[in-house]
Amino acid sequence: MCSIISIDCSHGNFARDNMRYYSRYNPEWQRIEMYAVARARQDIRFADIDAAFQWQKDEKILVEISRKFDPLRLQEQLRFFDLGAVEHFTDPREWFSVLLFKKKVKAGRIRAAAEPWGKS
């Protein structure tokens, strides 16, 4: 992550050595949060967009979020948005999942191509 920040800020004065990387689990949001934390005060300027900010020592910037989902709970939650599970792929230990969802079409919600929009 630090090298990505440095590359994206290559036209500024961002000092990658003046930051550290910190991550923590947020139980309230059930996610892992990754932060860039200033080791020292920095006055950061981005010449390309004529912008600047002051990053204080120990100040955190949230740079990444990793969410973990229970596949069954996620399927229940997405039903609210008319999304139904089509496929569920997982590894033998069921540590990782990829779910494919498809929007369900409710009866009466699709109009025929020749039907005018002003009439139902």
Stockholm file with secondary structure:
# STOCKHOLM 1.0

chainA/1-120         MCSIISIDCSHGNFARDNMRYYSRYNPEWQRIEMYAVARARQDIRFADIDAAFQWQKDEKILVEISRKFDPLRLQEQLRFFDLGAVEHFTDPREWFSVLLFKKKVKAGRIRAAAEPWGKS
#=GR chainA/1-120 SS CHHHHHHHTTTBTCCGGGEEEEEEEETTTTEEEEEEEESSCEEEEEGGGTEEEEECTTCEEEEEEEECCCHHHHHHHHHTTTEEEEEEEECTTSCCEEEEEEECCCTTCCCCTTSCTTCC
#=GC SS_cons         CHHHHHHHTTTBTCCGGGEEEEEEEETTTTEEEEEEEESSCEEEEEGGGTEEEEECTTCEEEEEEEECCCHHHHHHHHHTTTEEEEEEEECTTSCCEEEEEEECCCTTCCCCTTSCTTCC
//
